[in-house]
Amino acid sequence: MQYLVIYILFSCTVRYEGELPKDCTDRADNDKDGLFDCDDLGCSRSPDCTSDPKNKIPNVLTIDWSALDHKNQRVFFHGVLFTGKTVELYSDGQIWNERTYIDGRQEGVEKGWNQDGSLFFERHFVAGKEEGMFQEWYENGQLAAQGHYESGREHGKHLAWNKKGLLKGEWTYEQGELTYEKMWSEEGGLIYDRKCPCPHPLEGGFTK
């Protein structure tokens, strides 16, 4: 899929909920994490580092993607379960992807955008598992695919369209098991209509 080759810069924003350091202006790496003063995660809520000290609105802390660790299907930052938002960028700084994590698990809506700013996909997570409807679009705005997940597994009917808006695939799942599929050519001619088990459809993405 296109995003595997065109984004090269990663960053994320995080929210810190731990104990605040006593001094966020001493230019010292007090917790030995390689970050100083307002760049330190612990200082992100300090009045010394807020954009509005009266309301104590914290700065947004930007860190390198490599600072996040993935272990046992959980995400950690400096050894602590990560709560916050990650933002992945294209090389020109445009946002490619946004995700939210709570206690190390993905939660809520995940969105991806094309480099021109148009929406590429949208899906939903509950406690780290995909849940509910997902949708994917072509760059011209045409719907490319949609389907449904339950507890991280495909369930119900999934559909895919070509760039002309013609239906090219229909699949039915039962708790992750493919039970039926139907495929059409680019011109709309039926290729096959069959019950499953059969190979998983369209490995690599619907817009490929």
Backbone as numpy.savetxt, mean C-alpha at the origin, in Angstrom:
# Nx Ny Nz CAx CAy CAz Cx Cy Cz
4.39 -5.85 -13.64 3.55 -4.66 -13.64 4.43 -3.42 -13.64
3.91 -2.31 -14.14 4.74 -1.15 -14.38 5.45 -0.61 -13.14
4.81 -0.66 -11.99 5.40 -0.04 -10.80 6.60 -0.79 -10.29
6.82 -2.01 -10.74 7.98 -2.76 -10.28 9.28 -2.21 -10.83
9.21 -1.40 -11.90 10.44 -0.96 -12.55 10.60 0.55 -12.56
9.56 1.34 -12.23 9.71 2.77 -12.43 9.84 3.57 -11.15
9.59 3.00 -9.98 9.84 3.80 -8.78 11.14 3.35 -8.13
11.95 4.34 -7.73 13.27 4.01 -7.20 13.53 4.70 -5.86
12.65 5.59 -5.44 12.86 6.33 -4.20 11.76 5.97 -3.22
12.14 5.67 -1.97 11.17 5.29 -0.96 11.30 6.18 0.26
10.19 6.54 0.84 10.21 7.23 2.13 8.92 6.90 2.84
8.86 7.21 4.13 7.61 7.01 4.85 7.47 8.04 5.94
6.25 8.32 6.34 5.99 9.20 7.46 5.53 8.36 8.62
5.91 8.75 9.83 5.59 7.93 10.99 5.04 8.78 12.13
4.28 8.15 13.00 3.80 8.80 14.22 4.45 8.11 15.40
4.97 8.91 16.33 5.67 8.35 17.49 4.79 8.48 18.73
4.69 7.40 19.52 3.84 7.42 20.70 4.61 7.08 21.98
5.93 7.06 21.92 6.73 6.73 23.08 7.03 7.94 23.95
7.91 7.76 24.94 8.28 8.84 25.86 9.16 9.86 25.15
8.90 11.14 25.38 9.67 12.20 24.74 11.04 12.35 25.38
12.10 12.59 24.59 13.41 12.89 25.16 13.35 14.20 25.94
14.27 14.36 26.90 14.28 15.57 27.74 14.76 16.78 26.96
15.66 16.59 26.01 16.23 17.72 25.28 16.30 17.39 23.80
15.58 18.15 22.98 15.58 17.93 21.54 16.35 19.02 20.80
17.21 19.74 21.52 17.98 20.82 20.89 19.45 20.74 21.23
19.92 19.60 21.75 21.31 19.53 22.20 22.25 18.99 21.13
21.73 18.71 19.92 22.53 18.18 18.81 23.25 16.90 19.19
22.62 16.10 20.05 23.21 14.83 20.47 22.30 13.68 20.06
22.93 12.56 19.76 22.18 11.34 19.42 21.92 10.57 20.72
20.94 11.03 21.49 20.74 10.53 22.84 20.35 9.06 22.90
19.60 8.59 21.92 19.19 7.18 21.96 19.99 6.31 20.99
21.08 6.88 20.44 22.03 6.12 19.62 21.36 5.44 18.42
20.44 6.17 17.75 19.79 5.59 16.58 20.22 6.25 15.28
21.21 7.16 15.36 21.72 7.81 14.17 20.95 9.06 13.77
19.93 9.45 14.56 19.12 10.62 14.28 19.30 11.65 15.39
19.28 12.95 15.01 19.58 14.01 15.96 18.40 14.97 16.10
18.18 15.45 17.31 17.20 16.50 17.61 15.86 16.24 16.91
15.37 17.20 16.13 14.03 17.08 15.56 13.92 15.99 14.49
15.03 15.48 14.02 14.98 14.35 13.10 14.75 13.04 13.84
14.95 13.05 15.15 14.77 11.84 15.94 13.29 11.54 16.12
12.95 10.27 16.03 11.55 9.87 16.15 10.94 10.34 17.46
11.70 10.26 18.56 11.17 10.65 19.85 10.89 12.14 19.98
11.52 12.96 19.15 11.33 14.40 19.22 10.21 14.90 18.32
9.59 14.01 17.57 8.59 14.45 16.60 7.37 15.10 17.26
7.14 14.83 18.57 6.03 15.46 19.29 6.50 16.51 20.28
7.78 16.78 20.31 8.30 17.77 21.26 7.90 19.19 20.83
7.55 20.08 21.79 7.25 21.47 21.45 8.41 22.15 20.74
9.65 21.68 20.96 10.81 22.25 20.28 10.79 21.97 18.79
10.01 20.98 18.38 10.07 20.51 16.99 8.72 20.60 16.28
7.74 21.23 16.88 6.43 21.32 16.25 6.32 22.57 15.40
5.50 22.48 14.36 5.29 23.64 13.50 4.39 24.67 14.17
3.60 24.25 15.15 2.72 25.15 15.89 2.81 24.80 17.37
3.76 25.37 18.12 3.95 25.00 19.52 2.70 25.15 20.37
1.85 26.14 20.05 0.64 26.35 20.84 -0.28 25.13 20.79
-0.46 24.60 19.60 -1.34 23.44 19.42 -0.59 22.12 19.43
0.75 22.20 19.53 1.58 21.02 19.57 1.31 20.08 18.38
1.34 20.67 17.18 1.20 19.88 15.96 2.58 19.40 15.55
2.84 18.09 15.52 4.18 17.61 15.25 4.58 17.76 13.79
5.87 17.91 13.57 6.40 17.82 12.22 6.18 16.42 11.68
6.18 16.30 10.37 6.15 14.98 9.75 7.58 14.49 9.63
7.86 13.35 10.18 9.20 12.79 10.15 9.33 11.88 8.94
10.33 12.13 8.11 10.58 11.31 6.93 11.79 10.43 7.18
11.63 9.14 6.94 12.73 8.20 7.14 12.91 7.37 5.89
14.05 6.71 5.80 14.32 5.82 4.67 13.52 4.54 4.82
13.01 4.05 3.70 12.20 2.82 3.70 12.94 1.65 4.33
14.26 1.62 4.15 15.05 0.50 4.67 15.05 0.44 6.19
14.61 1.51 6.86 14.55 1.50 8.33 13.41 0.65 8.86
12.48 0.26 8.00 11.38 -0.60 8.41 11.78 -2.06 8.25
11.50 -2.86 9.27 11.80 -4.29 9.24 10.50 -5.07 9.17
10.52 -6.17 8.40 9.35 -7.03 8.26 9.67 -8.39 8.88
8.94 -8.74 9.94 9.15 -10.01 10.62 7.81 -10.63 10.97
7.65 -11.91 10.60 6.43 -12.66 10.96 5.16 -11.89 10.59
5.17 -11.34 9.37 4.02 -10.61 8.83 3.67 -9.36 9.64
4.65 -8.80 10.36 4.48 -7.54 11.08 5.59 -6.59 10.64
5.35 -5.29 10.77 6.30 -4.26 10.37 6.81 -3.54 11.62
8.15 -3.40 11.72 8.78 -2.78 12.88 9.61 -1.57 12.44
9.73 -0.59 13.34 10.62 0.54 13.15 11.48 0.67 14.40
12.80 0.48 14.24 13.73 0.48 15.37 13.28 -0.49 16.46
12.82 -1.66 16.03 12.45 -2.71 16.97 11.08 -2.59 17.59
10.33 -1.52 17.23 9.00 -1.30 17.79 7.96 -1.49 16.70
6.83 -2.12 17.04 5.76 -2.28 16.07 5.37 -0.93 15.49
5.33 -0.85 14.18 5.17 0.43 13.48 3.71 0.84 13.40
3.42 2.08 13.81 2.11 2.70 13.62 2.32 4.00 12.87
1.69 4.15 11.73 1.86 5.35 10.93 1.57 5.08 9.47
2.02 5.99 8.63 1.75 5.91 7.19 3.06 5.79 6.42
3.08 4.93 5.41 4.22 4.85 4.50 3.81 5.45 3.17
4.76 6.14 2.55 4.54 6.75 1.25 5.69 6.34 0.34
5.38 5.70 -0.78 6.39 5.33 -1.76 6.28 6.29 -2.94
7.44 6.71 -3.45 7.50 7.76 -4.47 8.11 7.28 -5.77
7.67 7.89 -6.88 8.39 7.75 -8.14 9.68 8.56 -8.05
10.55 8.38 -9.02 11.84 9.07 -8.99 11.69 10.59 -9.11
10.56 11.07 -9.65 10.35 12.51 -9.77 9.64 13.11 -8.57
9.40 12.28 -7.53 8.77 12.77 -6.32 7.27 12.61 -6.26
6.64 12.19 -7.35 5.21 11.94 -7.34 4.90 10.70 -6.49
3.77 10.74 -5.80 3.40 9.62 -4.93 2.95 8.43 -5.76
3.55 7.27 -5.49 3.12 6.03 -6.13 2.14 5.27 -5.25
2.38 5.23 -3.93 1.61 4.35 -3.07 1.54 4.90 -1.65
0.39 4.75 -1.00 0.23 5.11 0.41 -0.40 3.95 1.17
0.17 3.64 2.34 -0.37 2.59 3.20 -0.39 3.10 4.64
-1.28 2.53 5.43 -1.37 2.85 6.86 -1.17 1.58 7.66
-0.39 1.69 8.75 -0.13 0.55 9.64 -0.55 0.90 11.06
-1.11 -0.07 11.76 -1.43 0.05 13.18 -0.85 -1.16 13.89
0.04 -0.91 14.84 0.70 -1.99 15.58 1.32 -3.02 14.65
1.97 -2.53 13.59 2.71 -3.41 12.70 1.90 -4.12 11.64
0.60 -3.89 11.59 -0.25 -4.54 10.59 -0.89 -3.48 9.69
-0.98 -3.81 8.40 -1.61 -2.88 7.47 -3.10 -2.75 7.78
-3.59 -1.50 7.71 -4.97 -1.22 8.12 -5.55 -0.13 7.22
-6.82 -0.27 6.86 -7.51 0.77 6.11 -7.24 0.71 4.62
-7.40 1.85 3.96 -7.32 1.92 2.50 -5.86 2.03 2.06
-5.49 1.26 1.06 -4.22 1.42 0.35 -4.53 1.91 -1.06
-3.81 2.94 -1.49 -4.02 3.49 -2.83 -2.70 3.56 -3.58
-2.79 3.41 -4.90 -1.65 3.59 -5.77 -2.02 4.52 -6.92
-1.06 5.31 -7.37 -1.31 6.28 -8.44 -0.34 6.07 -9.59
-0.79 6.39 -10.80 0.11 6.46 -11.94 0.96 7.71 -11.82
1.99 7.81 -12.64 2.92 8.93 -12.53 2.27 10.26 -12.91
1.15 10.21 -13.66 0.45 11.44 -14.01 -0.55 11.87 -12.94
-0.61 11.12 -11.83 -1.49 11.47 -10.73 -2.84 10.79 -10.75
-3.16 10.06 -11.82 -4.43 9.35 -11.88 -4.38 8.11 -11.00
-5.52 7.72 -10.47 -5.59 6.58 -9.55 -5.35 5.28 -10.30
-4.45 4.45 -9.76 -4.09 3.17 -10.37 -4.85 2.02 -9.71
-4.86 1.97 -8.36 -5.61 0.92 -7.67 -6.03 1.39 -6.29
-7.00 0.68 -5.73 -7.46 0.93 -4.37 -7.89 -0.39 -3.76
-7.43 -0.66 -2.54 -7.82 -1.87 -1.83 -7.84 -1.59 -0.33
-8.39 -2.53 0.43 -8.65 -2.30 1.85 -8.07 -3.44 2.70
-7.64 -3.08 3.92 -7.04 -4.06 4.82 -7.65 -3.94 6.21
-7.77 -5.09 6.87 -8.20 -5.16 8.26 -7.22 -6.09 8.99
-6.51 -5.55 9.97 -5.54 -6.34 10.76 -4.56 -7.10 9.88
-4.07 -6.43 8.82 -3.04 -7.01 7.98 -3.52 -7.89 6.84
-4.83 -8.10 6.73 -5.37 -8.95 5.67 -6.28 -8.13 4.76
-6.17 -8.42 3.45 -7.02 -7.71 2.51 -8.48 -8.08 2.73
-9.34 -7.06 2.69 -10.75 -7.26 3.02 -11.61 -6.35 2.15
-12.68 -6.89 1.60 -13.61 -6.08 0.83 -13.17 -5.92 -0.62
-13.70 -4.88 -1.27 -13.49 -4.70 -2.71 -12.12 -4.11 -3.03
-11.51 -4.60 -4.12 -10.36 -3.94 -4.71 -10.75 -3.53 -6.12
-10.11 -2.45 -6.60 -10.32 -1.99 -7.97 -9.00 -1.52 -8.55
-8.86 -1.68 -9.86 -7.66 -1.27 -10.57 -8.08 -0.60 -11.88
-7.36 0.48 -12.25 -7.72 1.26 -13.43 -6.54 1.37 -14.40
-6.87 1.54 -15.68 -5.87 1.90 -16.68 -5.57 3.40 -16.56
-4.50 3.84 -17.21 -4.12 5.25 -17.14 -5.17 6.16 -17.78
-5.97 5.61 -18.70 -7.02 6.42 -19.33 -8.28 6.51 -18.48
-8.27 5.92 -17.28 -9.41 5.98 -16.39 -10.37 4.82 -16.53
-10.16 3.98 -17.54 -11.01 2.82 -17.74 -10.77 1.79 -16.63
-11.85 1.27 -16.06 -11.73 0.24 -15.03 -11.08 -1.01 -15.62
-10.02 -1.49 -14.97 -9.28 -2.66 -15.45 -9.70 -3.93 -14.74
-9.99 -3.84 -13.44 -10.33 -5.05 -12.68 -11.02 -4.68 -11.39
-11.83 -5.59 -10.89 -12.39 -5.44 -9.56 -12.75 -6.82 -9.01
-12.74 -6.91 -7.70 -13.05 -8.18 -7.06 -13.22 -7.97 -5.57
-13.30 -9.07 -4.84 -13.61 -9.01 -3.42 -12.73 -9.98 -2.65
-12.32 -9.56 -1.45 -11.51 -10.40 -0.56 -12.21 -10.57 0.78
-12.00 -11.73 1.39 -12.42 -11.98 2.77 -11.26 -12.59 3.53
-10.82 -11.91 4.57 -9.71 -12.38 5.41 -8.47 -12.73 4.59
-8.17 -11.89 3.59 -6.96 -12.06 2.80 -7.07 -13.03 1.65
-8.25 -13.57 1.40 -8.43 -14.54 0.32 -9.50 -14.06 -0.66
-9.29 -14.36 -1.95 -10.30 -14.00 -2.94 -11.60 -14.73 -2.64
-12.71 -14.00 -2.81 -14.01 -14.61 -2.55 -15.06 -13.93 -3.42
-15.86 -14.74 -4.09 -16.89 -14.19 -4.96 -16.37 -13.94 -6.37
-17.05 -13.08 -7.10 -16.75 -12.85 -8.52 -15.69 -11.76 -8.69
-14.69 -12.05 -9.54 -13.67 -11.10 -9.94 -13.79 -10.88 -11.44
-13.65 -9.61 -11.86 -13.82 -9.26 -13.27 -12.63 -8.45 -13.76
-12.32 -8.57 -15.07 -11.26 -7.77 -15.69 -11.72 -7.33 -17.07
-11.33 -6.09 -17.44 -11.70 -5.51 -18.72 -10.44 -5.10 -19.48
-10.54 -5.03 -20.83 -9.43 -4.49 -21.60 -9.57 -2.98 -21.71
-8.61 -2.33 -22.37 -8.61 -0.87 -22.44 -9.77 -0.31 -23.24
-10.42 -1.16 -24.04 -11.59 -0.74 -24.80 -12.87 -0.79 -23.96
-12.75 -1.34 -22.75 -13.92 -1.47 -21.90 -14.65 -2.78 -22.07
-14.10 -3.69 -22.88 -14.72 -5.00 -23.09 -14.28 -5.97 -22.01
-15.20 -6.76 -21.52 -14.88 -7.76 -20.50 -13.93 -8.80 -21.08
-12.83 -9.07 -20.37 -11.87 -10.07 -20.86 -11.72 -11.25 -19.92
-12.22 -11.15 -18.69 -12.10 -12.28 -17.78 -13.12 -12.21 -16.65
-13.60 -13.38 -16.27 -14.51 -13.49 -15.13 -14.12 -14.72 -14.34
-13.93 -14.56 -13.01 -13.50 -15.66 -12.15 -14.37 -15.69 -10.91
-14.66 -16.87 -10.44 -15.42 -17.03 -9.21 -14.57 -17.80 -8.20
-14.48 -17.26 -6.99 -13.68 -17.87 -5.92 -14.56 -18.24 -4.74
-14.14 -19.28 -4.04 -14.77 -19.68 -2.80 -13.68 -19.77 -1.74
-13.56 -18.71 -0.91 -12.55 -18.64 0.13 -11.14 -18.96 -0.40
-10.77 -18.28 -1.49 -9.44 -18.42 -2.06 -9.29 -19.49 -3.11
-10.27 -20.35 -3.28 -10.21 -21.43 -4.26 -10.95 -21.01 -5.53
-10.26 -21.07 -6.66 -10.87 -20.72 -7.94 -11.81 -21.84 -8.38
-13.09 -21.52 -8.58 -14.08 -22.55 -8.90 -14.63 -22.44 -10.31
-14.46 -21.26 -10.94 -15.03 -21.07 -12.29 -14.31 -19.92 -12.97
-14.08 -20.03 -14.28 -13.50 -18.93 -15.03 -14.01 -18.89 -16.45
-14.00 -17.67 -16.99 -14.47 -17.43 -18.35 -13.59 -16.35 -18.96
-13.08 -16.56 -20.18 -12.15 -15.63 -20.80 -12.61 -15.26 -22.20
-12.36 -13.97 -22.57 -12.70 -13.47 -23.89 -11.45 -12.89 -24.56
-11.46 -12.86 -25.90 -10.37 -12.25 -26.66 -10.51 -10.73 -26.63
-9.50 -10.02 -27.15 -9.55 -8.56 -27.21 -10.72 -8.06 -28.04
-11.17 -8.88 -28.99 -12.29 -8.51 -29.85 -13.64 -8.91 -29.26
-13.62 -9.61 -28.12 -14.86 -9.99 -27.47 -15.30 -11.41 -27.72
-14.51 -12.18 -28.47 -14.86 -13.58 -28.72 -14.55 -14.47 -27.53
-15.42 -15.42 -27.25 -15.23 -16.32 -26.11 -14.06 -17.27 -26.37
-13.12 -17.34 -25.42 -11.97 -18.24 -25.53 -12.29 -19.54 -24.82
-12.74 -19.47 -23.58 -13.20 -20.67 -22.88 -14.13 -20.30 -21.73
-14.87 -21.29 -21.31 -15.85 -21.17 -20.23 -15.78 -22.50 -19.48
-15.22 -22.51 -18.28 -14.96 -23.79 -17.63 -15.02 -23.70 -16.11
-15.31 -24.84 -15.52 -15.23 -24.98 -14.08 -13.80 -25.32 -13.69
-13.47 -25.08 -12.45 -12.11 -25.31 -11.98 -12.12 -26.36 -10.87
-10.92 -26.88 -10.47 -9.61 -26.19 -10.40 -8.92 -26.04 -11.75
-8.21 -24.89 -11.86 -7.46 -24.55 -13.06 -6.39 -23.53 -12.68
-5.44 -23.18 -13.59 -4.36 -22.25 -13.25 -4.88 -20.90 -12.77
-4.12 -20.27 -11.88 -4.50 -18.95 -11.37 -4.45 -17.94 -12.52
-5.48 -17.08 -12.67 -5.56 -16.18 -13.82 -4.58 -15.02 -13.76
-4.07 -14.64 -14.93 -3.36 -13.38 -15.12 -2.32 -13.07 -14.07
-1.39 -14.00 -13.85 -0.29 -13.73 -12.93 0.48 -12.51 -13.42
0.76 -11.58 -12.52 1.51 -10.38 -12.89 0.66 -9.13 -12.98
-0.66 -9.25 -12.86 -1.49 -8.05 -12.83 -2.41 -7.93 -14.01
-3.50 -7.21 -13.82 -4.52 -7.09 -14.85 -4.14 -6.11 -15.94
-3.31 -5.11 -15.63 -3.00 -4.09 -16.62 -1.76 -4.42 -17.43
-1.17 -5.58 -17.21 0.03 -5.94 -17.94 -0.27 -6.13 -19.42
